[in-house]
Amino acid sequence: MHNPQLNAQGQLMHLLSIEGLPREVIVHILDTASSFLKVSTREVKKVPLLRGKSVFNVFFENSTRTRTTFEIAAKRLSADVINLDVTRSSTAKGETLLDTVDNLVAMHADMFVVRHAASGAPHLIADHLRRLGRRDVHVVNAGDGRHAHPTQGLLDMYTIRHFKKDFTNLVVAIVGDILHSRVARSDIHALTTLGAAEVRAVGPQTLLPAAIGKLGVRVFHDLRQGLSDCDVVIMLRLQNERMNGALLPSAREYFQCYGLTPETLALARPDAIVMHPGPMNRGVEIDSDVADGKQAVILPQVTFGIAVRMAVMGILAGN
């Protein structure tokens, strides 16, 4: 089946989802990110890879952190970066998503970084560009609906590889609001592609997708069982803004059952790392003692995120 993300030579044209990406493409992105990590430690934090290129951050949904990291990454590649807060502009006046894209293409955009509340919006844009014959314009999905958040998935894989070296023997627990999490889906696809020994989905029944077992994960409703002997613990934010109706009794009760505390973390392996895509709800899904503790790698994730986004944009521009 044709993968809309790859060209005929199997090179990356768009980054829309981790699902369907070959292992070698994922590894190539992670390896490229390693070389960009060194750029961030230099006095002059720039390389000329995207000089003269225009990167449009097109955010139909707010996310200061994701947009900022993409902006920093593009500027470190020497691109011209244009931030569009579309929530307040054209689409509010009734302009369609593709009208907006057509206008930006007319302004000589080279790359779109797209965040949208609707699943599939970046795919729609990539398909539209293909029909226009614009193979020179690339799309990066910065999060779409409940569907995918591929750069977060890739930076999570980079973080795991950095601290654990190899995926093949790892037991990874993803804990919390998996139902509303595009990060969880991207992480699961990436971990299974990279050959993790076991991926666990841990959370209350109301916050797990019905058919999650089909993605090749083991399901646990008990946090203690789910964390037992884990190498990596990925905590997810409770996404109250995406919840319809009462899926949870209260934040306090959620923390009692599913909050990561020093006591529950002790059930994982002694050298287990704790990750979180942010922003964190301290005292809801994670205890401050854990978030600020020696096993947490939450701040390195942010640092790696810039290098990973530089790698993605650099590879797309090169292809």
C-alpha positions in Angstrom: 0.0 0.0 0.0 1.3 3.5 -0.9 2.5 5.4 2.1 1.7 9.1 1.6 4.6 10.1 3.8 7.3 8.5 1.6 8.3 9.1 -2.0 9.0 6.4 -4.6 12.6 6.0 -3.3 11.3 5.4 0.3 12.5 8.8 1.5 10.4 10.9 3.9 8.3 13.6 2.2 5.9 14.4 5.1 5.8 13.4 8.7 2.1 12.7 9.4 2.2 9.7 11.7 4.6 7.1 13.0 2.2 4.4 12.0 3.5 2.9 8.8 6.9 4.4 9.0 9.6 1.8 8.3 12.1 1.1 11.1 15.0 2.4 9.1 13.3 5.8 8.6 12.7 6.1 12.4 16.3 5.1 13.2 17.6 7.6 10.5 15.7 10.4 12.2 17.0 9.4 15.7 20.6 9.2 14.3 20.3 12.6 12.6 18.9 14.1 15.8 22.1 13.0 17.6 24.2 15.1 15.3 21.9 18.1 15.9 22.1 17.8 19.6 25.7 19.0 19.4 24.5 22.2 17.6 22.5 23.2 20.7 25.7 23.2 22.9 27.6 25.6 20.6 28.0 29.3 21.1 26.4 29.9 17.7 23.4 27.5 17.7 22.8 27.6 13.9 23.4 25.5 10.8 22.5 26.7 7.3 20.5 23.7 6.2 17.2 25.6 5.7 18.6 28.9 4.8 16.2 30.7 2.4 13.3 28.3 3.2 10.0 29.4 4.8 8.5 27.3 7.6 4.9 28.2 8.5 3.7 27.1 11.9 0.0 26.8 11.3 -1.7 26.1 14.6 -5.5 25.7 14.6 -5.2 24.7 18.2 -3.2 26.3 21.0 0.1 24.8 22.1 2.7 27.2 23.2 5.3 24.6 24.0 5.1 22.6 20.8 5.0 25.7 18.7 8.0 27.2 20.5 10.1 24.0 20.1 9.3 23.9 16.3 10.1 27.6 16.0 13.5 27.2 17.8 14.3 24.1 15.7 13.5 25.9 12.4 15.5 29.0 13.4 18.5 26.8 14.3 18.3 25.4 10.8 18.4 29.1 9.6 14.8 29.0 8.2 12.5 31.9 8.0 9.7 31.1 10.5 6.2 32.5 10.2 3.8 31.8 13.1 0.1 31.8 12.3 -2.5 31.6 15.0 -5.3 30.5 12.7 -7.7 30.0 15.6 -8.1 33.8 15.6 -7.9 34.6 11.9 -9.0 33.3 8.6 -10.9 30.1 9.5 -12.8 32.1 12.1 -14.1 34.1 9.1 -15.2 30.9 7.3 -12.2 30.2 5.2 -11.6 26.5 4.7 -8.5 24.7 5.8 -7.5 24.1 2.1 -8.1 27.8 1.2 -5.7 28.7 3.9 -3.1 26.2 2.6 -3.6 27.6 -1.0 -2.9 31.1 0.2 0.2 30.1 2.0 1.5 28.1 -0.9 1.0 31.3 -3.0 3.3 33.0 -0.4 6.0 30.4 -1.2 5.8 28.3 1.9 8.3 25.4 1.9 7.0 23.6 4.9 3.9 23.5 7.1 4.0 22.5 10.7 0.3 21.8 11.4 -1.6 21.4 14.6 -5.3 20.8 14.4 -8.1 19.6 16.7 -9.5 17.3 13.9 -7.8 14.0 13.3 -6.5 13.7 9.8 -6.1 17.4 9.0 -2.4 17.1 8.2 -3.1 14.1 5.9 -5.7 16.2 4.1 -3.2 19.0 3.5 -0.5 16.5 2.3 -3.0 14.9 -0.1 -4.1 18.4 -1.4 -0.4 19.3 -2.1 0.1 16.1 -4.0 -3.0 16.9 -6.2 -1.5 20.3 -6.8 1.7 18.6 -7.9 3.7 20.5 -5.1 6.2 17.8 -4.1 8.5 20.6 -2.9 6.2 21.6 0.0 6.4 19.4 3.1 3.9 18.8 6.0 4.8 18.0 9.6 2.0 16.9 11.9 2.4 18.7 15.2 -0.6 16.9 16.7 -4.0 16.2 15.2 -7.1 15.4 17.3 -6.8 12.1 19.2 -4.8 10.6 16.2 -1.1 11.3 16.3 1.8 13.4 17.6 4.7 11.9 15.7 7.5 14.3 16.7 6.6 13.8 20.4 6.7 10.0 19.7 10.1 10.4 18.1 11.5 12.5 20.9 10.2 10.0 23.4 12.0 7.2 21.4 15.2 9.4 21.3 15.0 9.8 25.1 14.5 6.1 25.7 17.4 5.2 23.3 19.6 7.8 25.0 19.2 6.3 28.5 18.5 2.6 27.7 20.6 2.2 24.4 18.5 -0.8 23.1 14.8 -1.4 22.7 14.7 -5.2 22.4 14.6 -6.1 26.1 12.6 -3.1 27.3 9.3 -3.3 29.2 7.6 0.1 28.7 4.4 1.2 30.6 2.3 4.0 29.3 0.0 5.2 32.1 -3.1 7.3 32.3 -5.5 8.9 29.8 -4.6 6.9 26.7 -8.1 7.3 25.3 -7.5 11.1 24.6 -3.8 10.8 24.0 -2.3 11.2 20.5 1.1 10.8 22.1 0.3 7.4 23.4 -0.7 6.2 19.9 2.5 7.5 18.4 4.6 6.0 21.2 2.9 2.6 20.8 3.5 2.5 17.1 7.1 3.6 17.5 7.9 1.1 20.3 6.4 -1.9 18.5 8.3 -0.9 15.3 11.6 -0.5 17.2 11.1 -4.0 18.7 10.4 -3.2 22.4 9.9 -6.5 24.4 6.6 -5.4 25.9 4.4 -2.3 25.8 1.8 -1.9 28.5 -1.2 0.3 28.5 -2.2 1.1 32.1 -5.3 3.0 33.2 -8.9 2.9 34.2 -11.3 1.2 31.7 -12.9 4.6 31.0 -9.6 6.1 29.8 -8.5 3.2 27.5 -9.6 2.8 23.9 -11.8 -0.3 23.5 -9.6 -2.0 20.9 -6.2 -1.0 22.3 -5.1 -4.6 22.6 -5.0 -4.8 18.8 -2.1 -2.4 18.8 0.0 -5.1 20.4 0.0 -3.8 24.0 -0.8 -5.6 27.3 -3.6 -3.9 29.1 -3.5 -3.3 32.9 -6.2 -1.6 35.0 -4.1 -2.0 38.2 -1.2 0.4 38.4 0.9 -1.8 40.7 0.7 -4.7 38.3 1.3 -2.5 35.3 4.5 -0.9 36.8 6.0 -4.2 38.0 9.5 -4.6 36.6 9.2 -1.8 34.1 12.2 -0.2 32.5 10.4 2.9 31.2 7.3 4.7 32.7 5.6 7.2 30.4 3.0 9.2 32.4 0.2 11.0 30.4 -1.6 14.2 31.3 -5.3 13.9 32.2 -6.9 15.8 29.2 -9.9 17.2 30.9 -10.5 19.6 28.0 -11.2 16.6 25.7 -13.4 14.6 28.1 -17.1 14.5 27.5 -19.1 13.6 30.6 -17.7 12.2 33.9 -15.0 9.6 33.0 -13.4 10.0 36.4 -14.8 10.4 39.9 -12.3 13.1 40.9 -8.7 14.2 40.4 -7.9 13.2 44.0 -9.3 9.7 43.6 -7.5 9.4 40.2 -4.2 10.2 41.9 -4.8 7.6 44.6 -5.4 4.9 42.0 -3.1 5.9 39.1 -0.8 8.7 40.4 2.9 7.9 40.1 4.4 8.3 43.6 7.8 7.2 45.0 6.0 4.1 46.4 4.5 3.0 43.1 7.6 3.8 41.2 9.5 1.5 43.5 7.7 -1.4 41.8 9.5 -0.7 38.5 13.1 -1.6 38.0 15.6 0.4 40.2 17.1 2.0 37.0 13.7 2.8 35.4 13.3 6.2 33.8 10.1 8.3 34.2 8.9 10.4 31.2 6.0 12.8 30.6 5.1 14.7 27.4 4.0 17.7 29.5 2.5 19.9 30.7 2.4 18.0 33.9 -0.5 18.0 36.4 1.5 17.6 39.7 -0.5 15.8 42.3 -2.9 14.4 39.6 -0.9 12.0 37.5 2.5 12.5 39.0 3.9 13.3 42.5 6.3 16.2 42.7 8.9 14.0 44.4 8.9 11.8 41.3 8.7 14.6 38.7 11.8 16.3 40.3 13.5 13.0 41.3 16.6 11.4 40.0 14.7 8.9 37.8 12.8 11.6 35.9 14.1 12.5 32.4 11.3 15.0 31.7 13.6 18.0 31.1 16.1 16.1 28.9 13.0 15.2 26.8 12.4 18.9 26.1 16.1 19.3 25.1 16.0 16.3 22.8 12.7 17.5 21.3 14.4 20.4 19.6 17.1 18.2 18.1 14.5 15.7 16.9 12.4 18.4 15.3 15.5 19.8 13.6 16.2 16.3 12.3 12.7 15.9 10.9 12.7 19.3 9.1 16.3 18.8 7.9 15.5 15.4 6.4 12.3 16.6 4.7 14.1 19.6 3.2 16.8 17.3 1.9 14.3 15.1 0.2 
